[in-house]
Amino acid sequence: MLVVENNSVYEIDEECLKRRSVPEECEVYKKIVREREVAKNKEKTEKPK
C-alpha cells in the first residue's frame, strides 16, 4: 500500500504491520484504516453502469 502525505510517499507492508505491534503515536495504521473505509464508501456510492 502506498500512503501519500503532502510531498512524501510511503510504501507500507500491511502484512508486516499486522504482525508487529505498532505504537499508536505512529499514525500509519490509522491512515491505512481510513483509506480502506474511504475505498469501501466509494464502492458503495458508485452506481453500476
N, CA, C and O atoms as a Tripos MOL2 file, in Angstrom:
@<TRIPOS>MOLECULE
protein
  196   195    49     0     0
PROTEIN
NO_CHARGES

@<TRIPOS>ATOM
      1 N           0.8460   -1.1690    0.0000 N.3       1 MET1
      2 CA          0.0000    0.0000    0.0000 C.3       1 MET1
      3 C           0.8880    1.2280    0.0000 C.2       1 MET1
      4 O           1.9210    1.2640    0.6700 O.2       1 MET1
      5 N           0.4850    2.2170   -0.7440 N.am      2 LEU2
      6 CA          1.1910    3.4890   -0.7530 C.3       2 LEU2
      7 C           0.3790    4.5160    0.0290 C.2       2 LEU2
      8 O          -0.8420    4.5990   -0.1110 O.2       2 LEU2
      9 N           1.0650    5.2870    0.8450 N.am      3 VAL3
     10 CA          0.4400    6.3650    1.5900 C.3       3 VAL3
     11 C           1.0790    7.6570    1.1040 C.2       3 VAL3
     12 O           2.3000    7.8070    1.1520 O.2       3 VAL3
     13 N           0.2550    8.5880    0.6380 N.am      4 VAL4
     14 CA          0.7490    9.8700    0.1570 C.3       4 VAL4
     15 C           0.3810   10.9230    1.1830 C.2       4 VAL4
     16 O          -0.7790   11.0620    1.5720 O.2       4 VAL4
     17 N           1.3930   11.6600    1.6120 N.am      5 GLU5
     18 CA          1.1700   12.7020    2.6040 C.3       5 GLU5
     19 C           1.9790   13.9160    2.1810 C.2       5 GLU5
     20 O           3.2100   13.8970    2.2110 O.2       5 GLU5
     21 N           1.2840   14.9640    1.7910 N.am      6 ASN6
     22 CA          1.9360   16.1750    1.2820 C.3       6 ASN6
     23 C           2.8630   15.7860    0.1330 C.2       6 ASN6
     24 O           2.3960   15.2430   -0.8680 O.2       6 ASN6
     25 N           4.1580   16.0480    0.2510 N.am      7 ASN7
     26 CA          5.1030   15.7170   -0.8180 C.3       7 ASN7
     27 C           5.8200   14.3990   -0.5770 C.2       7 ASN7
     28 O           6.7840   14.0900   -1.2770 O.2       7 ASN7
     29 N           5.3770   13.6220    0.3920 N.am      8 SER8
     30 CA          6.0330   12.3670    0.7430 C.3       8 SER8
     31 C           5.1590   11.1830    0.3490 C.2       8 SER8
     32 O           3.9310   11.2510    0.3940 O.2       8 SER8
     33 N           5.8230   10.0960   -0.0380 N.am      9 VAL9
     34 CA          5.1300    8.8530   -0.3730 C.3       9 VAL9
     35 C           5.7870    7.7380    0.4310 C.2       9 VAL9
     36 O           7.0110    7.6110    0.4460 O.2       9 VAL9
     37 N           4.9610    6.9270    1.1020 N.am     10 TYR10
     38 CA          5.4550    5.8310    1.9240 C.3      10 TYR10
     39 C           4.8650    4.5280    1.4270 C.2      10 TYR10
     40 O           3.6680    4.4500    1.1520 O.2      10 TYR10
     41 N           5.6990    3.5020    1.3090 N.am     11 GLU11
     42 CA          5.2160    2.1800    0.9560 C.3      11 GLU11
     43 C           5.1000    1.3660    2.2340 C.2      11 GLU11
     44 O           6.0730    1.2260    2.9760 O.2      11 GLU11
     45 N           3.9150    0.8290    2.4930 N.am     12 ILE12
     46 CA          3.6340    0.1070    3.7230 C.3      12 ILE12
     47 C           3.3920   -1.3650    3.4090 C.2      12 ILE12
     48 O           2.5900   -1.6970    2.5370 O.2      12 ILE12
     49 N           4.0770   -2.2300    4.1120 N.am     13 ASP13
     50 CA          3.8440   -3.6700    4.0150 C.3      13 ASP13
     51 C           2.7770   -4.0060    5.0540 C.2      13 ASP13
     52 O           3.0730   -4.1040    6.2440 O.2      13 ASP13
     53 N           1.5410   -4.1830    4.6040 N.am     14 GLU14
     54 CA          0.4220   -4.3860    5.5320 C.3      14 GLU14
     55 C           0.5590   -5.6670    6.3370 C.2      14 GLU14
     56 O           0.2010   -5.6900    7.5140 O.2      14 GLU14
     57 N           1.0680   -6.7320    5.7300 N.am     15 GLU15
     58 CA          1.2250   -7.9890    6.4600 C.3      15 GLU15
     59 C           2.2270   -7.8280    7.5910 C.2      15 GLU15
     60 O           2.0220   -8.3450    8.6890 O.2      15 GLU15
     61 N           3.2920   -7.1220    7.3250 N.am     16 CYS16
     62 CA          4.2990   -6.8690    8.3540 C.3      16 CYS16
     63 C           3.6940   -6.0150    9.4620 C.2      16 CYS16
     64 O           3.9460   -6.2500   10.6440 O.2      16 CYS16
     65 N           2.9090   -5.0410    9.0810 N.am     17 LEU17
     66 CA          2.2740   -4.1610   10.0600 C.3      17 LEU17
     67 C           1.3360   -4.9480   10.9660 C.2      17 LEU17
     68 O           1.2550   -4.6690   12.1630 O.2      17 LEU17
     69 N           0.6290   -5.9230   10.4120 N.am     18 LYS18
     70 CA         -0.2830   -6.7420   11.2130 C.3      18 LYS18
     71 C           0.4830   -7.5990   12.2230 C.2      18 LYS18
     72 O           0.0230   -7.8020   13.3460 O.2      18 LYS18
     73 N           1.6520   -8.1010   11.8170 N.am     19 ARG19
     74 CA          2.4410   -8.9660   12.6920 C.3      19 ARG19
     75 C           3.1260   -8.1980   13.8190 C.2      19 ARG19
     76 O           3.3810   -8.7570   14.8860 O.2      19 ARG19
     77 N           3.4190   -6.9490   13.5940 N.am     20 ARG20
     78 CA          4.1640   -6.1630   14.5800 C.3      20 ARG20
     79 C           3.2260   -5.3180   15.4260 C.2      20 ARG20
     80 O           2.1020   -5.0080   15.0320 O.2      20 ARG20
     81 N           3.7120   -4.9640   16.5740 N.am     21 SER21
     82 CA          2.9730   -4.0670   17.4480 C.3      21 SER21
     83 C           3.3830   -2.6380   17.1060 C.2      21 SER21
     84 O           4.5140   -2.2320   17.3720 O.2      21 SER21
     85 N           2.4750   -1.8870   16.5250 N.am     22 VAL22
     86 CA          2.7750   -0.5260   16.1050 C.3      22 VAL22
     87 C           2.2390    0.4400   17.1590 C.2      22 VAL22
     88 O           1.0570    0.3900   17.4980 O.2      22 VAL22
     89 N           3.0950    1.3170   17.6780 N.am     23 PRO23
     90 CA          2.6280    2.2690   18.6850 C.3      23 PRO23
     91 C           1.5670    3.2120   18.1150 C.2      23 PRO23
     92 O           1.5960    3.5570   16.9340 O.2      23 PRO23
     93 N           0.6450    3.6150   18.9580 N.am     24 GLU24
     94 CA         -0.4560    4.4720   18.4960 C.3      24 GLU24
     95 C           0.0220    5.8260   18.0060 C.2      24 GLU24
     96 O          -0.6200    6.4320   17.1480 O.2      24 GLU24
     97 N           1.1400    6.3130   18.5340 N.am     25 GLU25
     98 CA          1.6160    7.6150   18.0790 C.3      25 GLU25
     99 C           2.0800    7.5680   16.6160 C.2      25 GLU25
    100 O           2.1710    8.6000   15.9520 O.2      25 GLU25
    101 N           2.3660    6.3780   16.1360 N.am     26 CYS26
    102 CA          2.6630    6.2060   14.7180 C.3      26 CYS26
    103 C           1.3150    6.0660   14.0150 C.2      26 CYS26
    104 O           0.6260    5.0620   14.1940 O.2      26 CYS26
    105 N           0.9450    7.0300   13.2460 N.am     27 GLU27
    106 CA         -0.4060    7.0780   12.6940 C.3      27 GLU27
    107 C          -0.5450    6.3300   11.3730 C.2      27 GLU27
    108 O          -1.5350    6.5120   10.6630 O.2      27 GLU27
    109 N           0.4260    5.4960   11.0360 N.am     28 VAL28
    110 CA          0.3720    4.7500    9.7780 C.3      28 VAL28
    111 C          -0.8430    3.8370    9.7430 C.2      28 VAL28
    112 O          -1.5790    3.8160    8.7560 O.2      28 VAL28
    113 N          -1.0540    3.0860   10.8120 N.am     29 TYR29
    114 CA         -2.1870    2.1510   10.8290 C.3      29 TYR29
    115 C          -3.5070    2.9050   10.6900 C.2      29 TYR29
    116 O          -4.4000    2.4610    9.9680 O.2      29 TYR29
    117 N          -3.6370    4.0380   11.3720 N.am     30 LYS30
    118 CA         -4.8590    4.8380   11.2740 C.3      30 LYS30
    119 C          -5.0950    5.2790    9.8330 C.2      30 LYS30
    120 O          -6.2310    5.2760    9.3600 O.2      30 LYS30
    121 N          -4.0320    5.6560    9.1380 N.am     31 LYS31
    122 CA         -4.1670    6.0910    7.7470 C.3      31 LYS31
    123 C          -4.6120    4.9370    6.8560 C.2      31 LYS31
    124 O          -5.4340    5.1200    5.9580 O.2      31 LYS31
    125 N          -4.0710    3.7570    7.1050 N.am     32 ILE32
    126 CA         -4.4600    2.5900    6.3130 C.3      32 ILE32
    127 C          -5.9370    2.2830    6.5260 C.2      32 ILE32
    128 O          -6.6670    2.0370    5.5660 O.2      32 ILE32
    129 N          -6.3770    2.2960    7.7740 N.am     33 VAL33
    130 CA         -7.7830    2.0290    8.0800 C.3      33 VAL33
    131 C          -8.6650    3.0860    7.4300 C.2      33 VAL33
    132 O          -9.7010    2.7570    6.8510 O.2      33 VAL33
    133 N          -8.2690    4.3370    7.5170 N.am     34 ARG34
    134 CA         -9.0520    5.4330    6.9270 C.3      34 ARG34
    135 C          -9.1530    5.2600    5.4190 C.2      34 ARG34
    136 O         -10.2280    5.4520    4.8520 O.2      34 ARG34
    137 N          -8.0470    4.8980    4.7520 N.am     35 GLU35
    138 CA         -8.0770    4.7090    3.3030 C.3      35 GLU35
    139 C          -8.9740    3.5540    2.8990 C.2      35 GLU35
    140 O          -9.6660    3.6250    1.8830 O.2      35 GLU35
    141 N          -8.9650    2.4890    3.6920 N.am     36 ARG36
    142 CA         -9.8590    1.3530    3.4060 C.3      36 ARG36
    143 C         -11.3170    1.7740    3.5290 C.2      36 ARG36
    144 O         -12.1460    1.4010    2.6980 O.2      36 ARG36
    145 N         -11.6290    2.5450    4.5570 N.am     37 GLU37
    146 CA        -13.0110    2.9980    4.7500 C.3      37 GLU37
    147 C         -13.4540    3.8810    3.6030 C.2      37 GLU37
    148 O         -14.5840    3.7650    3.1290 O.2      37 GLU37
    149 N         -12.5810    4.7570    3.1530 N.am     38 VAL38
    150 CA        -12.9090    5.6310    2.0260 C.3      38 VAL38
    151 C         -13.1540    4.8030    0.7660 C.2      38 VAL38
    152 O         -14.0870    5.0770    0.0120 O.2      38 VAL38
    153 N         -12.3170    3.7960    0.5410 N.am     39 ALA39
    154 CA        -12.4850    2.9360   -0.6420 C.3      39 ALA39
    155 C         -13.8010    2.1680   -0.5690 C.2      39 ALA39
    156 O         -14.4970    2.0410   -1.5770 O.2      39 ALA39
    157 N         -14.1500    1.6560    0.6120 N.am     40 LYS40
    158 CA        -15.4160    0.9260    0.7630 C.3      40 LYS40
    159 C         -16.5980    1.8450    0.5220 C.2      40 LYS40
    160 O         -17.5560    1.4630   -0.1500 O.2      40 LYS40
    161 N         -16.5390    3.0540    1.0640 N.am     41 ASN41
    162 CA        -17.6340    4.0090    0.8710 C.3      41 ASN41
    163 C         -17.7530    4.4000   -0.5920 C.2      41 ASN41
    164 O         -18.8590    4.5940   -1.0950 O.2      41 ASN41
    165 N         -16.6340    4.5160   -1.2720 N.am     42 LYS42
    166 CA        -16.6560    4.8670   -2.6830 C.3      42 LYS42
    167 C         -17.3130    3.7590   -3.4950 C.2      42 LYS42
    168 O         -18.0940    4.0310   -4.4060 O.2      42 LYS42
    169 N         -16.9940    2.5000   -3.1610 N.am     43 GLU43
    170 CA        -17.6040    1.3740   -3.8580 C.3      43 GLU43
    171 C         -19.1040    1.3450   -3.6550 C.2      43 GLU43
    172 O         -19.8540    1.0400   -4.5820 O.2      43 GLU43
    173 N         -19.5450    1.6610   -2.4500 N.am     44 LYS44
    174 CA        -20.9750    1.6350   -2.1390 C.3      44 LYS44
    175 C         -21.7260    2.7360   -2.8720 C.2      44 LYS44
    176 O         -22.8730    2.5420   -3.2720 O.2      44 LYS44
    177 N         -21.0900    3.8930   -3.0520 N.am     45 THR45
    178 CA        -21.7770    5.0250   -3.6690 C.3      45 THR45
    179 C         -21.7350    4.9970   -5.1800 C.2      45 THR45
    180 O         -22.5530    5.6450   -5.8330 O.2      45 THR45
    181 N         -20.7790    4.2450   -5.7580 N.am     46 GLU46
    182 CA        -20.7070    4.1610   -7.2210 C.3      46 GLU46
    183 C         -21.8620    3.3100   -7.7310 C.2      46 GLU46
    184 O         -22.1780    2.2520   -7.1850 O.2      46 GLU46
    185 N         -22.4680    3.7990   -8.7750 N.am     47 LYS47
    186 CA        -23.5870    3.0780   -9.3750 C.3      47 LYS47
    187 C         -23.0820    2.2390  -10.5260 C.2      47 LYS47
    188 O         -22.2610    2.7080  -11.3140 O.2      47 LYS47
    189 N         -23.5550    1.0060  -10.6440 N.am     48 PRO48
    190 CA        -23.1430    0.1800  -11.7900 C.3      48 PRO48
    191 C         -23.6700    0.7560  -13.0970 C.2      48 PRO48
    192 O         -24.7770    1.2910  -13.1510 O.2      48 PRO48
    193 N         -22.8720    0.6410  -14.1410 N.am     49 LYS49
    194 CA        -23.2760    1.2060  -15.4410 C.3      49 LYS49
    195 C         -23.8990    0.1670  -16.3140 C.2      49 LYS49
    196 O         -24.2960    0.4640  -17.4400 O.2      49 LYS49
@<TRIPOS>BOND
     1     1     2 1
     2     2     3 1
     3     3     4 2
     4     3     5 am
     5     5     6 1
     6     6     7 1
     7     7     8 2
     8     7     9 am
     9     9    10 1
    10    10    11 1
    11    11    12 2
    12    11    13 am
    13    13    14 1
    14    14    15 1
    15    15    16 2
    16    15    17 am
    17    17    18 1
    18    18    19 1
    19    19    20 2
    20    19    21 am
    21    21    22 1
    22    22    23 1
    23    23    24 2
    24    23    25 am
    25    25    26 1
    26    26    27 1
    27    27    28 2
    28    27    29 am
    29    29    30 1
    30    30    31 1
    31    31    32 2
    32    31    33 am
    33    33    34 1
    34    34    35 1
    35    35    36 2
    36    35    37 am
    37    37    38 1
    38    38    39 1
    39    39    40 2
    40    39    41 am
    41    41    42 1
    42    42    43 1
    43    43    44 2
    44    43    45 am
    45    45    46 1
    46    46    47 1
    47    47    48 2
    48    47    49 am
    49    49    50 1
    50    50    51 1
    51    51    52 2
    52    51    53 am
    53    53    54 1
    54    54    55 1
    55    55    56 2
    56    55    57 am
    57    57    58 1
    58    58    59 1
    59    59    60 2
    60    59    61 am
    61    61    62 1
    62    62    63 1
    63    63    64 2
    64    63    65 am
    65    65    66 1
    66    66    67 1
    67    67    68 2
    68    67    69 am
    69    69    70 1
    70    70    71 1
    71    71    72 2
    72    71    73 am
    73    73    74 1
    74    74    75 1
    75    75    76 2
    76    75    77 am
    77    77    78 1
    78    78    79 1
    79    79    80 2
    80    79    81 am
    81    81    82 1
    82    82    83 1
    83    83    84 2
    84    83    85 am
    85    85    86 1
    86    86    87 1
    87    87    88 2
    88    87    89 am
    89    89    90 1
    90    90    91 1
    91    91    92 2
    92    91    93 am
    93    93    94 1
    94    94    95 1
    95    95    96 2
    96    95    97 am
    97    97    98 1
    98    98    99 1
    99    99   100 2
   100    99   101 am
   101   101   102 1
   102   102   103 1
   103   103   104 2
   104   103   105 am
   105   105   106 1
   106   106   107 1
   107   107   108 2
   108   107   109 am
   109   109   110 1
   110   110   111 1
   111   111   112 2
   112   111   113 am
   113   113   114 1
   114   114   115 1
   115   115   116 2
   116   115   117 am
   117   117   118 1
   118   118   119 1
   119   119   120 2
   120   119   121 am
   121   121   122 1
   122   122   123 1
   123   123   124 2
   124   123   125 am
   125   125   126 1
   126   126   127 1
   127   127   128 2
   128   127   129 am
   129   129   130 1
   130   130   131 1
   131   131   132 2
   132   131   133 am
   133   133   134 1
   134   134   135 1
   135   135   136 2
   136   135   137 am
   137   137   138 1
   138   138   139 1
   139   139   140 2
   140   139   141 am
   141   141   142 1
   142   142   143 1
   143   143   144 2
   144   143   145 am
   145   145   146 1
   146   146   147 1
   147   147   148 2
   148   147   149 am
   149   149   150 1
   150   150   151 1
   151   151   152 2
   152   151   153 am
   153   153   154 1
   154   154   155 1
   155   155   156 2
   156   155   157 am
   157   157   158 1
   158   158   159 1
   159   159   160 2
   160   159   161 am
   161   161   162 1
   162   162   163 1
   163   163   164 2
   164   163   165 am
   165   165   166 1
   166   166   167 1
   167   167   168 2
   168   167   169 am
   169   169   170 1
   170   170   171 1
   171   171   172 2
   172   171   173 am
   173   173   174 1
   174   174   175 1
   175   175   176 2
   176   175   177 am
   177   177   178 1
   178   178   179 1
   179   179   180 2
   180   179   181 am
   181   181   182 1
   182   182   183 1
   183   183   184 2
   184   183   185 am
   185   185   186 1
   186   186   187 1
   187   187   188 2
   188   187   189 am
   189   189   190 1
   190   190   191 1
   191   191   192 2
   192   191   193 am
   193   193   194 1
   194   194   195 1
   195   195   196 2
@<TRIPOS>SUBSTRUCTURE
     1 MET1         2 RESIDUE 1 A MET
     2 LEU2         6 RESIDUE 1 A LEU
     3 VAL3        10 RESIDUE 1 A VAL
     4 VAL4        14 RESIDUE 1 A VAL
     5 GLU5        18 RESIDUE 1 A GLU
     6 ASN6        22 RESIDUE 1 A ASN
     7 ASN7        26 RESIDUE 1 A ASN
     8 SER8        30 RESIDUE 1 A SER
     9 VAL9        34 RESIDUE 1 A VAL
    10 TYR10       38 RESIDUE 1 A TYR
    11 GLU11       42 RESIDUE 1 A GLU
    12 ILE12       46 RESIDUE 1 A ILE
    13 ASP13       50 RESIDUE 1 A ASP
    14 GLU14       54 RESIDUE 1 A GLU
    15 GLU15       58 RESIDUE 1 A GLU
    16 CYS16       62 RESIDUE 1 A CYS
    17 LEU17       66 RESIDUE 1 A LEU
    18 LYS18       70 RESIDUE 1 A LYS
    19 ARG19       74 RESIDUE 1 A ARG
    20 ARG20       78 RESIDUE 1 A ARG
    21 SER21       82 RESIDUE 1 A SER
    22 VAL22       86 RESIDUE 1 A VAL
    23 PRO23       90 RESIDUE 1 A PRO
    24 GLU24       94 RESIDUE 1 A GLU
    25 GLU25       98 RESIDUE 1 A GLU
    26 CYS26      102 RESIDUE 1 A CYS
    27 GLU27      106 RESIDUE 1 A GLU
    28 VAL28      110 RESIDUE 1 A VAL
    29 TYR29      114 RESIDUE 1 A TYR
    30 LYS30      118 RESIDUE 1 A LYS
    31 LYS31      122 RESIDUE 1 A LYS
    32 ILE32      126 RESIDUE 1 A ILE
    33 VAL33      130 RESIDUE 1 A VAL
    34 ARG34      134 RESIDUE 1 A ARG
    35 GLU35      138 RESIDUE 1 A GLU
    36 ARG36      142 RESIDUE 1 A ARG
    37 GLU37      146 RESIDUE 1 A GLU
    38 VAL38      150 RESIDUE 1 A VAL
    39 ALA39      154 RESIDUE 1 A ALA
    40 LYS40      158 RESIDUE 1 A LYS
    41 ASN41      162 RESIDUE 1 A ASN
    42 LYS42      166 RESIDUE 1 A LYS
    43 GLU43      170 RESIDUE 1 A GLU
    44 LYS44      174 RESIDUE 1 A LYS
    45 THR45      178 RESIDUE 1 A THR
    46 GLU46      182 RESIDUE 1 A GLU
    47 LYS47      186 RESIDUE 1 A LYS
    48 PRO48      190 RESIDUE 1 A PRO
    49 LYS49      194 RESIDUE 1 A LYS
